Amino acid sequence: MATTAKEQFLQQFGEHYGYPNAPKTIDQIRATEFNRLQDLVYLDHAGATLYSELQMESVFKDLTNNVYGNPHSQSDSSSATLEIVRDARQQVLDYCNASPKDYKCIFTSGATAALKLVGESFPWSCNSNFMYTMENHNSVLGIREYALDQGAAAIAVDIEDVNPRIEGENFSTKISPHQVQRRKAAGLLEGETMGDVYNLFAFPSECNFSGLRFDLDLATIIKEDPSRILGTSVCKNGRWLVLVDAAKGSATMPPDLSKYPVDFVALSFYKLFGYPTGLGALIVRNDAAKLLKKSYFSGGTVAASIADIDFIKRREGIEELFEDGTASFLSIASLHHGFKILNSLTVSAISRHTTSLALYTRKTLLALRHGNGSSVCILYGPHNSMETCHEMGPVVSFNLKRSDGSWYGYREMEKLASLSGIQLRTGCFCNPGACAKYLGLSHTDLISNTEAGHVCWDDRDIINGKPVGAVRVSFGYMSTYEDAKKLVDFVTSSFVSPQNHVDNGKQLKGVSGFLDTCYYLKSITIYPIKSCGGFSARSWPLSNNGSLKHDREWILKSLSGEILTLKRVPEMGLISSFIDLSQGMLFIESPHCKEKLQIRLQLDSYDSAIQDIELQGQRYKVYSYSNETNAWFSEAIGRPCTLLRYSGSNHEFMLDRTNDVVACKDTNSAVSFANEGQFLLVSEESVSDLNKRLCSDVQKSICGTETQVNANRFRPNLVVSGGRPYDEDGWRDIRIGNQYFRSLGGCNRCQVINRSLNAGQVQKSKEPLATLASYRRVKGKILFGILLKYASVNGEQQQCDSWLHVGQEVHPD
């Protein structure tokens, strides 16, 4: 019998996979404690791991069966809370093997707050140094601001292994410093001695970008013999303290503080066991805590204060001194139930389990090849080799390449993964140093990318042919082989080109022979309010700028200034609209409003104020409406908003500042509030072909349900009939009646088309976008339908009495 893929996996990793010595196996854990995952593959445990359902049941039972009062009070319930907090502090110290004689646990609002506490309280001087590894989270880099403001020097460093580390041999790491950063001239302050100078060295226990684990022997060397690896020029002044950001690494390998003399350790509990969020801790060495300087005082941090004179007596306990206000005691009480889960499995078993999954994923992705033999996956990590995987945490960061050597964008990967039920993360993961280091981005690259408009979390993933971020998958204690296998299968099916593969771009160019084919206009749809429901008309006039009259002439704006869209506010799709040109009225309905709304098309200057807004890189002058009208729309979508109308004159256009090639914006003609083109055209035959594919996909699926879509799902203005599916891909210019239009290219589709309206409710599925992605994907875009703009002939302007009519012939090119 042939060996299955899982059997092969277990032959290699079975000794470490699945908690064979724990009360439950991994399959039992998933079945009983993570039933909510079902077919969802969650691979962003470096961002936030998942809480167990058993854990939350225990938390709920605890909170409903006990009374916890404010620990600053003296009542019995408060005393019980104080005891719970004390026990939680000890659990945190035990987790890092830290003796309470040497360390204290300060609860904070998160790992970032713990790092901030160190930065703002550290005894900086103009002779201090803040040294940090390039692989550090922004929350660590932010400490640099405190150091530089106090005149200290800040130095980023690269850490390299000169030779592979062998047990018992000397530490073989080399530190290479970058340029020194300083804002104020160095020099001893008056009365300051060299013994009062303190320096801080910061590094993560595990890089959240690459998964590289840092050797904690580094802390010992920095504290005991810093000149050995830092050099005498940097180390001649003062004493060095060490900060370790263990927010990511402690989930599988917490720092052992009985072995390594680290002064500060930052922890985040939702990265350990999912809940609670908004709670972290700073484990601080007692002698280091005495050096910290604190200015602000609050409830709980002082023993006494006098309101009208400069007098305070601070508390002497380290925890009480640095925990401002009342601690989040209910969240702290919940920690016990999270640690119980980890202790039942043991951290060492969790590390082995997650490492086996990461090793399998790295090995399998590295082996993927296109049909022409070129590599599919580029992994990021030390030396990009399998030999160093024992130094890696359960993180796999990578980018994908096409068979021609060009890059797939990471946003394309994320978008398609989501359609396949795989949750992962893309970008730089708030770790700009590691991102630049592994992607080979120079200072010039980074600055030019920023000046071009690229910022964190935007959709610009490839700039000047280079990726500006990566794909990251990360495993947690409840991750399974099936999770890793589904990821690998997804990458294989979606991004690996077989032998003699024809590029998708060529498939979408359409076909010739339009002159022999008859096309006609099947329907016309107008959407008066952007992202709301539209209405169909047998005939409809064109405005002076060539667009459908009153199409996307109104928008909804939140009170914070955000332009509301269907993508963010699905309830907008429930609002229906109709225009009666003879009455000069816009009629609007919503299932959430008892009364219909009527708005006159003719504006009166006295009841409409004019204001300026910006949308999609363009500025508009708009009219606003009464409080009653705004209240109606607020009720319709379930959030406060205002209605605005495009003024139609005195408008001013700005170039699209993102300069994004994906967007086919027509900035040379007024298009009301349309994002891209004045018109969206869809072919009835293309929709029919899509529905055949949807039926075929359901038949191949074990548990799929039939999905059929009509053309309205794509919110087109124009639906044409005739010819073959996707003929429209090849159209460049078309004539409808005696009106001419030019194609701006295909329309890039998003998750909005996966939403349908049923009985007054918005329902979401994976279709039809998932099926479209399987055959309509071109360089990160999933195309369906084409965008059009009105094209004047010989410079002639659109006639004011021009109309489009259902049944008119459509003539391509």
Stockholm file with secondary structure:
# STOCKHOLM 1.0

chainA/1-813         MATTAKEQFLQQFGEHYGYPNAPKTIDQIRATEFNRLQDLVYLDHAGATLYSELQMESVFKDLTNNVYGNPHSQSDSSSATLEIVRDARQQVLDYCNASPKDYKCIFTSGATAALKLVGESFPWSCNSNFMYTMENHNSVLGIREYALDQGAAAIAVDIEDVNPRIEGENFSTKISPHQVQRRKAAGLLEGETMGDVYNLFAFPSECNFSGLRFDLDLATIIKEDPSRILGTSVCKNGRWLVLVDAAKGSATMPPDLSKYPVDFVALSFYKLFGYPTGLGALIVRNDAAKLLKKSYFSGGTVAASIADIDFIKRREGIEELFEDGTASFLSIASLHHGFKILNSLTVSAISRHTTSLALYTRKTLLALRHGNGSSVCILYGPHNSMETCHEMGPVVSFNLKRSDGSWYGYREMEKLASLSGIQLRTGCFCNPGACAKYLGLSHTDLISNTEAGHVCWDDRDIINGKPVGAVRVSFGYMSTYEDAKKLVDFVTSSFVSPQNHVDNGKQLKGVSGFLDTCYYLKSITIYPIKSCGGFSARSWPLSNNGSLKHDREWILKSLSGEILTLKRVPEMGLISSFIDLSQGMLFIESPHCKEKLQIRLQLDSYDSAIQDIELQGQRYKVYSYSNETNAWFSEAIGRPCTLLRYSGSNHEFMLDRTNDVVACKDTNSAVSFANEGQFLLVSEESVSDLNKRLCSDVQKSICGTETQVNANRFRPNLVVSGGRPYDEDGWRDIRIGNQYFRSLGGCNRCQVINRSLNAGQVQKSKEPLATLASYRRVKGKILFGILLKYASVNGEQQQCDSWLHVGQEVHPD
#=GR chainA/1-813 SS CCCCHHHHHHHHHTTTSSCTTSSSCHHHHHHHHCGGGTTCEECBTTTCCCCCHHHHHHHHHHHHHCCCCCTTSCSHHHHHHHHHHHHHHHHHHHHTTCCTTTEEEEEESSHHHHHHHHHHHSCCCTTCEEEEESSCCHHHHTHHHHHHHTTCEEEEEEEEESSCCCTTSCCCEEEEEEEEECSSCCCCCTTCCGGGCEEEEEEESBCTTTCBBCCTHHHHHHHHCTHHHHCHHHHSSSEEEEEEECTTGGGTCCCCTTTSCCSEEEEESHHHHSCCSSCEEEEEEHHHHTTCCCCCCCTTTEEEEETTTTEEEECSSHHHHHCCSSCCHHHHHHHHHHHHHHHHHCHHHHHHHHHHHHHHHHHHHHHCBCTTSCBSEEEESGGGSGGGGGGBCSEEEEEEBCTTSCBCCHHHHHHHHHHTTEECEEECTTCHHHHHHHHTCCHHHHHHHHHTTCCTTSSCCEETTEESSEEEEECCTTCCHHHHHHHHHHHHHHHCCCTTCCCHHHHTSCCSCGGGSCEEEEEEEECSBTTSCCEEESEEEBCTTSSBTTTTCEEEEETTSCBCCTTTCGGGGGCEEEEETTTTEEEEECTTCSSCEEEESSCCGGGCCEEEEEETTEEEEEEECCHHHHHHHHHHHTSCEEEEEECSSSCBCCCCTTCCTTCCCCTTSCCTTCSSCSEEEEEHHHHHHHHHHHHHHHHHSSSCCCCCCCGGGGCCSEEEECSSTTGGGGCSEEEETTEEEEEEEEEECCGGGGEEEETTEEEECSTTHHHHHHHSEETTEEEEEEEEEECCSTTCCCCTTCEEETTCEEEEC
#=GC SS_cons         CCCCHHHHHHHHHTTTSSCTTSSSCHHHHHHHHCGGGTTCEECBTTTCCCCCHHHHHHHHHHHHHCCCCCTTSCSHHHHHHHHHHHHHHHHHHHHTTCCTTTEEEEEESSHHHHHHHHHHHSCCCTTCEEEEESSCCHHHHTHHHHHHHTTCEEEEEEEEESSCCCTTSCCCEEEEEEEEECSSCCCCCTTCCGGGCEEEEEEESBCTTTCBBCCTHHHHHHHHCTHHHHCHHHHSSSEEEEEEECTTGGGTCCCCTTTSCCSEEEEESHHHHSCCSSCEEEEEEHHHHTTCCCCCCCTTTEEEEETTTTEEEECSSHHHHHCCSSCCHHHHHHHHHHHHHHHHHCHHHHHHHHHHHHHHHHHHHHHCBCTTSCBSEEEESGGGSGGGGGGBCSEEEEEEBCTTSCBCCHHHHHHHHHHTTEECEEECTTCHHHHHHHHTCCHHHHHHHHHTTCCTTSSCCEETTEESSEEEEECCTTCCHHHHHHHHHHHHHHHCCCTTCCCHHHHTSCCSCGGGSCEEEEEEEECSBTTSCCEEESEEEBCTTSSBTTTTCEEEEETTSCBCCTTTCGGGGGCEEEEETTTTEEEEECTTCSSCEEEESSCCGGGCCEEEEEETTEEEEEEECCHHHHHHHHHHHTSCEEEEEECSSSCBCCCCTTCCTTCCCCTTSCCTTCSSCSEEEEEHHHHHHHHHHHHHHHHHSSSCCCCCCCGGGGCCSEEEECSSTTGGGGCSEEEETTEEEEEEEEEECCGGGGEEEETTEEEECSTTHHHHHHHSEETTEEEEEEEEEECCSTTCCCCTTCEEETTCEEEEC
//
